[in-house]
Structures are given as structure tokens and as C-alpha cells.
């Protein structure tokens, strides 16, 4: 299973997939930590291991600033350009 969906103004994009006992989602959260109308978002990945009853028994996650083409790594330093034209989403 793999799908892409738009959820609402806070969760812009989600890519969800499942394989075996694992389910994961790649999500772009806008304005998760601020109210900036120009926010490029926070990328989040959630990974779950499910049991035979479909309940999550393990969970891992990570967050990363999305940045923009001219400032792709705002936590590392200012104005670091993207290494290629491909965006995160």
C-alpha cells in the first residue's frame, strides 16, 4: 500500500506506505512551531511496527526543517543552497 494525500493546512502532504509489520508516513507540517505564512514546513517521518491485531507495538519518529532552495539547512547555517533541484516533497 502506498498513497499520497493532502490533509489540512497544518499537514500539507503525507506519503504513507506499509510492508509486512511496518507502516510509515512522511509528512510536511506547516506552522508546527510558528504562525509564519511563508513557513516551508517541518518534515516528519513516523514508523510503526504493528502486531497481528493491527495495533502499534513500536513507534519511531524524526523531524527535520524543510528549508527553501536558497536556505536548505537553517539549523546548520544561513543561506546554504540545495545540492540539487529536487525538493524534499
For each residue, the residues with C-beta under 8 A, 3 or more apart:
1: 16 17 18
2: 15 16 17
3: 15 16
4: 13 14 15
5: 13 14 16
6: 12 13
7: 10 11 12 14
8: 11
9: 12 30 31
10: 7 29 30 31 32
11: 7 8 14 27 28 29 30
12: 6 7 9 28 29 30 41 89
13: 4 5 6 26 27 28 89
14: 4 5 7 11 25 26 27 28
15: 2 3 4 25 26 27
16: 1 2 3 5 23 24 25 26
17: 1 2 23 24
18: 1 22 23 24
19: 22
20:
21: 49 50 51
22: 18 19 47 48 49 50
23: 16 17 18 47 48 50
24: 16 17 18 45 46 47 48
25: 14 15 16 44 45 46
26: 13 14 15 16 43 44 45 89
27: 11 13 14 15 43 44 45 46
28: 11 12 13 14 41 42 43 44 66 88 89
29: 10 11 12 32 41 42 43 44
30: 9 10 11 12 39 41
31: 9 10 34 35 36 39
32: 10 29 41 42
33: 42
34: 31 39
35: 31
36: 31 39
37:
38:
39: 30 31 34 36
40: 65 66 67 68
41: 12 28 29 30 32 65 66
42: 28 29 32 33 63 64 65 66
43: 26 27 28 29 63 64 65 66 88 89
44: 25 26 27 28 29 61 62 63 64
45: 24 25 26 27 61 62
46: 24 25 27 59 60 61
47: 22 23 24 59 60 61
48: 22 23 24 56 58 59
49: 21 22 56 57 58 59
50: 21 22 23 54 55 56 57
51: 21 54 55 57
52:
53:
54: 50 51
55: 50 51
56: 48 49 50 59
57: 49 50 51
58: 48 49
59: 46 47 48 49 56
60: 46 47
61: 44 45 46 47
62: 44 45
63: 42 43 44
64: 42 43 44
65: 40 41 42 43 73 74 75
66: 28 40 41 42 43 88 89
67: 40 71 72 73 74 82
68: 40 71 72
69: 72 81 82 85
70: 79 81
71: 67 68 74 78 79 80 81
72: 67 68 69 80 81 82 83
73: 65 67 76 77 80
74: 65 67 71 78
75: 65
76: 73 80
77: 73 80
78: 71 74
79: 70 71
80: 71 72 73 76 77
81: 69 70 71 72
82: 67 69 72 85 86
83: 72
84:
85: 69 82
86: 82
87:
88: 28 43 66
89: 12 13 26 28 43 66
